[in-house]
Amino acid sequence: MYLQRRTFLATAGSAIAAVAVERFGGRLLAADQLAVTKRIATTTDPPSPYNAVTTFNNFYEFGSDKGDPAKHAKGFKPRPWSVAVEGACGKPGLYTLEDIFKPHPLEERVYRHRCVEGWSIVVPWVGFSLGELLKRFEPASNARFVEFVTVKRPEEMPAQRARFMSLLPWPYREGLRMDEALHPLTLMAVGLYGEELPNQNGAPLRLVVPWKYGFKSIKSIVAIRFVEKQPVTTWMRQAPEYYGFYSNVNPGPTYSTFRDQASERRLGEFFMRKTLPFNGYADQVASLYTGMDLRQQY
Ligand code: MTE
């Protein structure tokens, strides 16, 4: 019901989504398009082909090759789903997927996405502002950070079954400072290209933080925690010399041991592009970091 399936032609908003889908990916309209009420393009770059966005993925729970998530996530069950809201807030509890998104009109947001591995894509996400969702849970004044946790289901996620040499410590965890989480660009996504999120892209609910490296955009979220201390994220735990808590896209020098981040390859393009500070969103977000040394705080 939340998808308002088959009603898309009846609403003006959906007509916008339908046009967008036709124009973007050359995709035929599916019968179950998400009803989108608003469309925001933060870039004039054309969206990446649907096939690139849905078959070249990082979702280590399904394997580390780029094609693994699309191949191995077919049996993953994104319904029924619930999210545990915990920690320093007025309304903790276990919320169903529907409780989570029903009050929020869905928007299409076209964002650039830059992976720390040096590739990038442009994605027409469908979702709503994370900040609007978090405010419903009434964060307490000592909630300075928000932690997010991905589902742990070894029976459906093959890489979580590895007995030794696990790729990563599971479950996958990420975090944001409260002002980053409340920033209007930060998106809770439920779809892309006008349709529900494919499993390999983080169904049924994933974060999208477009000015940070892609690994901050945690997939298939089952817990949201309001905490006082900066959480330890999966990649910080794995290799702190490479991955910091902030992980803002930064083509300049940092103390991170990671190789040069000055350029990137947009999937489907031949020539490299210059990587932009904050992935091109500096006007909107640089002020969040006034007074911080972003070489140290990478
Ligand atoms: N979330 C989980 N749970 N597991 C992961 O391995 N990979 C991250 C991020 N979220 C990852 C994750 C990385 S490295 C990137 S670049 C993006 O998801 C990739 O998102 P996409 O496959 O939708 O492009």
Residues whose N, C-alpha, C, O or C-beta is under 5 A from the ligand:
A	BS01	MTE	V53 F56 N57 N58 F59 Y60 E61 C115 T150 Y172 Q200 N201 G214 F215 S217 I218 K219
